[in-house]
Amino acid sequence: MKVHKNIMCCCSAYFRALFAGIWSNTEKRVYNIPGVSPDMMSLIIEYAYTRTITITVDNVEQLLVAAAQFQVSGILKACCEFLESQICTENCIGIWRFADFYNCPELNNKAGLFILHNFEEIVNVSEEFLQLSALELGEIIEKDDLNVKQEDVVFEAILKWIYYDTHNRNAFLPLLLQKVRLSRMDDEYFRNKVQNNYYVKSNAECIPIITSALTEMQALDRRRRRLRYPHEEFMNPLTRPRLPYAVLFAFGGWSGPSSTNVIETYNARADMWVDVKSIGESPRAYHGAVYLKGYMYIIGGFDGVNYFNSVRCYDPVENTWLEASAMHSSRCYVSVTVLNDFIYAMGGFNGHIRLNTAERYAPETNRWTSISSMHEVRSDAGATSLKGKVYICGGFTGNECLFTAETYDPQSDQWTLITPMSSRRSGVGVIGFGEHVYAVGGFDEIIRLRSAEVYDPHTDSWHNIASMLTPRSNFGIEVVDEMLFVVGGYNGISTTFNVECYDKITNEWHAACNMRISRSALSCCIIAGLPNIREYAVPDDSTTKGCRPFAFH
């Protein structure tokens, strides 16, 4: 194949050295290029002339190897981007190893993070997991940001890996066992499944690891009874909690005599709250908060004087605030949710009247658009999304608290009333959880409620679940690690910093770590997969006070 030397030199350092280097022969016309197939060389030549490349699942690995050999940075980048788009639970380990071997650090990091964030599923479905070396498996499971709710997942993964080739792998058990956060295991599981495991008991090198873990478990239990999490807990690899994949953000609210701009984040893996130092946002309460495409949006609300139509965006990676387009209406006691990459804001109070209007926001255009109005005037209602629809429940009309609920279909731009709740609920917490919509707490015109009920869209019916430990209205509500959390609120006497969570498997509520400050009329959202998750999961002083730890079996 005939090519122009100057064209090839422009796309590759390899060809510059070959054709124009100090040792090159300007008279030479035929070159034998070893180590590359004619098909790959043809693609590289095509790229040199057109700066375009066709990458497929079938050719990407060969093409990346050739691009690395000939130092064609454009093809190398395109191959890495293609592989990044293909990462899944079945191939992520292969891509991780491949990127490491060919020195593609960004792709290696992306694949590595995918492995950490999806570890449990990968262990269950990936054949590549069983082909890991002991050092590679150890490198993965020692990471703080390994996404596992319980350490037994890590131990079971080690056993699965060893059982695949017991004769050759059993000797690596001590190396891997010491990378498990054994002291954070449930005591019963540790004693029955780890301490009494045949391979653990049979390996003398495992005995000091087990002994050390037992000592730390006892020390950790004593610290928990004193309701303290000292700095040493985070420094000790046996007791340090894994970093959560997602954290709960709680913003603003009404605290004491005024509104606040305090942000706290909740780390469910360590059961603790972290103060977030953020400058640039004014206090507000009775607002909405959602997370969408990299930003936490603070929507509407009230600061004691002004009723807001403004929307502020918080970038949790940069810890900066931006202004987004304002809503058409001022909305205090607003209900908000996200569906199909739109933010919905519904009802509320504009300072003069309660509203039945609704609008939605598109981040790409930074514009709010009005949608059909609800059947009911609703302020202080709760909203969520589930299975392609928006749900809004309860609220206050200005005259009465509502037990009605309705759903919005964005395809038809229509609201439909559904079966009413069993209780009137204003200041209610509403959240989509699994296949159902949960309506929790609120005010029924007489008392703050502890009760909660669940809506089944398939049967258009509600049923009651266990009541909360504490009555409350105007609180934050979110789902973290398959647990439903309620945060703060007003208990009928005062604002509270109390937090509790609901286990739908056992139908039980449990106390969780309290917030640092008492507040109601706050709003919460979940943010997952942050590259700087440590900033929001570990307090600067690595201590909390007043926390009541919990564990689930």
N, C-alpha and C positions, 0 to 999 in steps of 0.2 A: 504494500500500500504506500503510495506517495503522499507525503505531508510536507508542509512548510515548516522549516526549523523555527522561524521566528514566532509562528503561531503556537507551536508546542512549548517554546520557552516561556511564553507569557502565562501559561496556566500551571507550570510546575517547576519547582526548584530542581527536581531530578533531571528534567530535560534541559534546563539551563546549564547544569553542570556537564551533561552529556554532549550537547551541541555547541555550547559557547564557553565552556570552561577553559582554563589555561592548558589543560591536557587534551583538549578536543582536536580532531583533525578536520580542518575545514573542507578538505577535498573528499572526505568520505561520504558516500551516498547510501550505503546499505548498512543497517544496524540490526543485530540480532538481540532482541530484548527477552531475556529468560524469565521464567517464573510467572508468566501471565498468559491466559488463553487468548486466541484471536478475537473471541466475542467481547471479552473485557477490554482488550486494547482498542477494538473498534468503538466501544462506548466512550472510552477516554478521549480518543481522537475527535469523536463527534462533539463531546463537551468542549474540547479546546476550540473548536470552530464556532459552536452555537451557544455555548454557555447554558445549555439545557441538557437534562439527563432523565432517562426513564428508569425509575427504580421500582422493582417488584419484590414480592416475597421470595421469589425464586432466585433473583440475582443479587440481592442486597449484600449478602455476606461476602461473596466473591468480589463484588464491586468495591466494598469497603476495604478489603485486603489489598486490592490493586491500587486504590486511591492512597492508602497508607504507604505502599511500596514506592509509588511515584510522586508522593507528596502533593497530591492535587487537593488542596484544602477545600475547594468548592464542592467537590464530589463527597469528600469525607464528611463535611457538615451536612449535606443533603441526606447521606446514608444514615447518619446519627439521628437526624430529625425523623426520618422514616421509621427507623427501629423504635424510637421513643413513642411514636404513634401506635406501634404494634404491641407494646408491652402489655402482658396479661399474666394471670396467675400461672399459666402453663409454661410460658417461655421466659419469664423475667430473670430467672437464675442464669439461664443460658446467655441472655443478653448482657447481664451483669458481668459474667466471666469474660465474654467476648470483648466487651468494651474495656475491661481491665487489661487484657492481653494486648490489644491494639492501641492502648494509651488514648482512649477517648474519655477524658475525665467527666465531662458533663453528662454524657450518656450513662457512664458507670454510676454516677451519683443519682441520676433519675431512676435507674433500675434498682439501685440499692435502697432508695427511699420507698419504692413500690414494694419491695420485699419486706421491709420493716413494717410498713403500714398494713400489709395484707398477709402477714405471716401465718395466721391461723388457717386461713383458706388455702394458702400455698401448701402447707403441710398436709392438708387433706386431699388435694387434687393433683399436685405436681409430681411427675416422675423425676423431674430434675432435682427435686429436694433430696431424694435418696442417693443421688450421685455426688452430693457435696463432699468435699474433704472435711476431715475433723477440724482443721484450722479455719476453713470457710464457715462451717456451722458455728464454731466458737465465735468468730468475728461478728456473725449476725446476732446471736442470742445475748452477747454481752452489752449490746447497745442500750442506752437509756431510752431511746425512742422506739424500741420494739413495741409494736402495738398489740399488747395482750392484756386482757382484763384481769387475768389470774395467772400466777406463776405455774400452776399445774399444766397449762398449755405448753410451756417451754419444756418442762420435764417429760411430758408425754411425747413431744416432738423428738427429744433426744432418744427416748426408748424406741420409737419407730425407726429412727435412723440406725440405731445399733442392731435392732432385730433383723434389718435387711441383710446384714452380713456380720452376724454375732461373732464368729470366730476371729475376724480381723479387726472388729471395731470395739469390742468390749473393753480393750485396754485404754480407750480414749474416754471412758466414763468419768474418771476423776477430773480430767481437763475440762470437760463440758459441765459437769455437775457444779463446779465452783463458780460458773458463770450464771447460774440460776439464782434468783433472789429468794433463796429458800426461807429466810426469816419472815417473808411476807406471805407465805402460804397459810392456808387454814390449818390449824393445829391437827385436826383429825386426819386430813388428807396427808399431811407431812408424815405423821407417825404410821399410818396404815399403808400408804402407797409409796412413799419415798424411803423412809427409814427401814421398812420391812421388805423392800424390793429385793429379790434374790440376787441380782447382779450388784446392787449397792452393798448388801451385807457380805457378799463374797469377795469384795475388793478391799483390801486393807487400806489402800490410799483414800478410800471414801470415808473411812471412820472419822478422821479429824475434821473433815468438811461437815459431816452430820453433827458432830459434837459442837463445833463452832456455831452452826445454825441454831441448835437448841439453845445455846447460851444467849444468842442475840434475840431469839424469839421471846425468851423470858424477860430480857431487858426491855424489849419493845413493848411488851404487855404492861410492864410496870410504868413506862412512860405514858402509855395510853390511859392508864387508870388515873394518872395525874393530869390528864387532858393536855399534854404538851407534846409537841413534835420538835425536839431540839435540832440544832444545826448538824450534830453528829449523825443523825439519821440519814441525811442526804449525802454525807461524806463516806459512809460505810457502804460498800457495794453489796453487802448481805441484806441491808435494810432499806437501801435507797429505792423509793418508788420508781417504777417506769414512768416516763413522760407520757401524758395522755395524747392520743391522736387528735382529740377535740376538747376544747374548753368552753365553758359557759361564761358569757359576758353579761354582767348586770350593770346597766347604766342608769344614772339619775334617780329621780323619785323625789318623794317628800320626806324630809328628815328633820325632826324638831320643828322649828317655826317656819321653815322655808324649804324651797326646792334645792336640789344639790346636783353637781356635775360629777360626782364620784363614780369611778369605774372600778369594779372588782371582778376578778375572774375566778372560776371554781375549777379545781383540779380533782376530778372524781377518783383518780387512781390513788391520790394521797389524802383525799377528803379534807381539803383545805382551800381557803380563799387567799388570793393574792391581790394586793393593792397595785393598780396600774397608774403610773405617773404620766398623765397626759395633760398638755397645755393647749388651750385654744378653743374650748367648748364651754358655752354658757350653761348654767343650771336649767333643768326643765323636768317637769313631772307630767304624768298622765299622757305620755307620748307613746309612740310605737318604736320598736327596734327590730330590724331584720338584717340578715347577712346575704349578700348577693354579689357574685363575681368580684371578690377581693375586697369588698367594702362592707362595713357595718353602717347601716342607714338609721339615723335618728329622725323620726318623723313627727311633726306637729308637737302638741303638748302645751304646757302652761308653766310660767315661772312665778306666779303669784300676782302678776300685773298684766302680762301680755299673753294673748292666745295666738299660737304660732301656726302659720302655714309653711314655714321654712323647713328645709330638709338638710341635714348635715351628714357628711360621709366621713367615716373614720377608716384610715388605712392601717391595719394592725401590723403590717410588716415595717412600714416607715414611721409608725406612731405619729401620724399627721392628720389634720382635719381639712376637709374641702367643703365648699358650698355646692349643693345640687339645686336643680330647678325647684322652685316653690310649688306647692299644691295650689289648685284653683281656690280651695276653701281653707280657712283656718280650722284646725281640728284638735281640740282638747278632748280627752277621753276617747281617742281614736282607736280603731281596731285595724291591725295590719297583718298581712301575710304575704308569702311569695308563692307564685305558681307559674311554671313555664317561663322562668326568667323575667317575669314582671313582678313589680311590687304593687300590692293592692292596699288602698287606704279607704276605710269605710266608716260612715257615720261620724259620731263625735258631737262636740259643742263648739260653736264658733264665737262664743261670747255673748250671743243674743238668743239663738235658738238651737235646739237639738236637730240633728241632720239624719236624713235617710239617703243622702247622695253618696256616691262612691266614685273613685277614680283610680287609675293605674299608671305606673311609671315604667318607662323603658330606659334602662341605663345607656343603651347604644345611642339614643337620640337625646337623652337628658330632657325628656318631655313627659308631662302628665296628660292623660286623656280621660275624659269623663266616660263612665259606663252607666248602664241602667241603674236607676235608683232602687233601693231595697223596698220591700213591702212595708216594713216598719221603720219608724224613727228610732235610732239606736245610738245612744252614747254609753260609754263604759261597758260595751259588750266585749266578747272574746271571739277571735277569729283564727282559722287555720286553713290549711289546704290538705286534700286527700284525694287520690285517684282522679286527678284532673279537674277537681272542683274546689271552689272556695266555700267554707262553712263559717257562718257567724251565728252566735248563740247569745241569748239573753240581752242585757243592757237596760237602759233607763230612758223613758220617753220624755221625762220632765214631770210626769204625773205618777207613773208607776214603774216598778221593776218588771221585766219581761221574763216569761218562761218560753217564749216562742223562739224558733230557730229557722234559718233558711240557708239555701245553697245557691251558688252562682255558677252557671255553665258559661265559660268564655266563648264556646263555639256558637252558642245561640244568643249570647248577651242577655240572658234572662235569669231572674231570681225565682226560686221555687220554695215555698214554705214546706218544711218537713214536720214530722211529729214533734210537738212541744216537749220540752224537758219536764220532769216531774216537779221541779222547784223553780220559783222565780229566782233569777240570778243576775244581779248587777255587780260589776267589778269581778266578773267570773274569769277563771283561767281556762282557756280552751286550747287543745293541742291534738294534732293527728298523731296517733301512736299505733303502729302495726296496721291493722285493717279497720280501726275504729277512731271515732272522735271522742275525746274525753272532755267533760265539763266539770270543773272542780271549784268548790267553794263559792264565794261571792256573798252578796247581801240580798235578802228576800223581803226587805222593807221592815223587818222586825229585828233580826239578828244576823251577825256574820256566821257563815255556814262552815261546817266541817265536811258536809256530805259531798259525794262525787258520783257522777253517773256517766255512762258510756253509750254512744250512739252507734248502731250497726246500720250502715247504708244499705246493706242487702235486704234487711227486713224492715227498714224505716222505723226502728224501735229503740227505746232507751232502756237500760237496766242499771240498777244501783251497784256500786262497788263499795269496798271498805271506806269508812270516813277517815279524814286526816286526823292527826293527833291534835292539831291546833286549828281553831276557826280562823278564817282570813278572807279578805277581799283585796282587790287591787294589788296583786302580787305578780311576780315573774313566774313563768312556767316554761319548762323545756324538757327534752328527753336527752339523757346522756348515758351511754353504755347500757341501753335497754332498760333504764330506770327513769321514771317520770319525777322530776324535781319541781318543787314549789318553793319560792324564794321570797322572804319578807312579806310585806303587806300590812294591812290594818286588822287587828284581831277583835275589834269592838271596844277596846279600851285605849290602845296606843298602837303606834307603828311598832314593827318587830323586826329583829334581825334573824328570826328563826327560819331554819331550812329543814325540809323533810323530803323523803323520796318514796315512791310507790313501786313495789315489785309486783308486776301483773301476774307473774307465775304463782306466787303465794297469796296474792290479794292482801298484801300487808304494807303498811306505812312504817318507815324507820326514820329516826332522827339522824340528821347529817350535820356537818360543821356549820355553825352560824356565820353569817356575814360579819364584817368588822363594825358596820354601823346599822342602826335601825332605820328602815325606810319602807314606805308604801308608794304606790303609783310609779314604781320603777318598771323597766322593761328588760327582757333578757333575749339573747340569741346565742346560737351555737356556731363556733368557728372551728373548722377542722383543717388539718394538714398544713398548718403554718410552719414555714422554715425556721422561725424564731420562737417556736412554741415554749421553749424554756423560760423566756421572759414573762410568760403569762401563767406558767405552771409551778414555778419555784420562787417563793418570796425572797427578797434581798437578804433578809436576816434568817431565812429558812426556819422560821418559827411561827406558830400560831397559838393563840390562847382561846380558851372556851370552846374548843372543838370536841365534839363527841364522835369518836371513830365508830365505824360499823363495818361488818363483813357479811357477805352472803355466801351461802353454801349450796 
